[in-house]
């Protein structure tokens, strides 16, 4: 079927305009005339947290990528929490997201960054799309789940009851139902929407490409603060089935922490982790490609000097990674893996120093 004659889906344009308008302007006027009570910011943060976690821990890591398993009860809880975000059903969200990973930056990528910042951020939501491209597909595995089937039938009812009526009733309990809906529904949905949208747009422009230099996706610790850990986008695109996005212990990733904590009680299980030697391998490949690019821009004498150093370090790293891979097959003791990790960290640190010097050389020669 051909596209609609109109470029935009005006229903979506209306709702995605009215929510921030009421959420930001409406809440501002309400504050001006009626002030703020402590319950309202708490309501905003609480509902932001549960709806955000419903998307990241539920829609994204559980349903779209199956990066861990859980029981039916938690699937229902995450389904309800995710519905509060008003980002469509699990089936539609997961279908679009799987297309995005399977065919990134192509015509079949629903929110391809190649079509520009605006399109990847919100344009793909408000523009009409060919029915064939918009079709829900590749999610047969999710259709078997009771929570997903129920949501597909009653999605709007769930979103309205839990996302609007519940905040209204909470506000009624302390005498400010309108303020509760403004803070806990309209403003909160606006923040959740645009935090999610920024993953598709800003996280393809700002940040580092530590794990995959070929991908436009980037890691942004700053964006992870507003998206419950989803800001580590370069890592996620390289290893999409990992239940973690921020793999460092200090990386802000509440979704990872909750999934991990629940695994101790058996509520979550079969957590999928990328093997560490594969993570190191991707880091070395990425920095090697980055330095090779810079080498082309400097003179031959400097190029040969750095090239020899880089090759020696990369060769050493590859030998350790291969040894780690073999040791992993026979389940060697942890001290062996710690030694490999320590050696690889040292080599990577040396390569980072060389990379820094190369960039300085390139700047001097280009000035």
Beta strands, then each sheet from edge to edge (+ up, - down):
strand 1: 69-70
strand 2: 268-269
sheet 1: 1+ 2-
end
